[in-house]
Amino acid sequence: MTHPPRPPIARLRALRSVELLTPHFAEATDFYEEVWGLEVVEAEHSASWLRGTGEEHHALQLTRADRIGLGRLAFAVATPAEIDEAARRLQARGITPVTGPGPLDQVGGGYGLRFHDIDGRLIELSAETWAVAARGRDAAVPVGVTHAVLNTPDIDASVAFYRDVLGMRVSDWSEHQMAFLRCNTDHHCIAFNQAPWVSLNHVAYEMSSVDHFMRGLGRLRHHGITPQWGPGRHGPGNNTFSYFTDPTGLVCEYTSEVAQVVEDTWICKVWRRTPELSDVWGTAGPPSKLIRAHMAGTPDGSPVAWPLDAEGVPA
Ligand SMILES: [Fe+2]
């Protein structure tokens, strides 16, 4: 007897925020506010919360820790009732939430739940978080987070989990190396990268337009910071990119103009991994050894960052 496919646990609306763990908490908070263009909305001894110009209370939570990496990914769900239903559907799949469902005891509030994905990452679903008024979009600063790329040792298992359990759809593959998944019209809010271990590859911040994107690069240049890879435009997703490393050694990206998917007409394809398709403008060149090392990261759960050599590459 075959069972009908189980529905995903919820309909995710967007990647709401990302929590990063950092032993360099003060430097990281300064970087994301003074340089990157976010704004601290709340700060205490062990954590800070930073917003973009969008309506999310915060896009980024930095948490003081003795290891580096991803703390959690938070996704928006429409209603508390959907959170409760998600909890029931998780339980039916044998996954017990580690928090909730219920009011979240955290800055930014909300009603939600948290559970671990197939690789042990902490995932939060939330509804009714505190609303903040969107800011004007004139400044060349991020609107908010728009995607995270995650390293995984089993890309097929990770994609299957995010597709079947979280209800994401696969927009494109980059050979059998990367998979791009969406939860709304943006081409991707999550991408997986086949890798030796589970870690964070990078977090991308949305700039309102390619003009904001370029002016943002100019603003960073005034801080003496130039891209470690970029500027350029990717083939899959068609988004612009420029990658940097934050004081923790985690990779952050300015991006804009990601492809918009029209459901039912979009055809998922497998892109070849060629220089012309990863850098369609031809402006970025290949990624350096340094940025590739930072994108590989250290395995989640490592107690400390790896020792770095003179060039900042993990030894
Ligand atoms: Fe990216």
Boltz pocket constraint, residues with backbone or C-beta under 6 A from the ligand:
constraints:
  - pocket:
      binder: B
      contacts: [[A, 147], [A, 149], [A, 202], [A, 203], [A, 204], [A, 241], [A, 253], [A, 255]]
      max_distance: 6.0
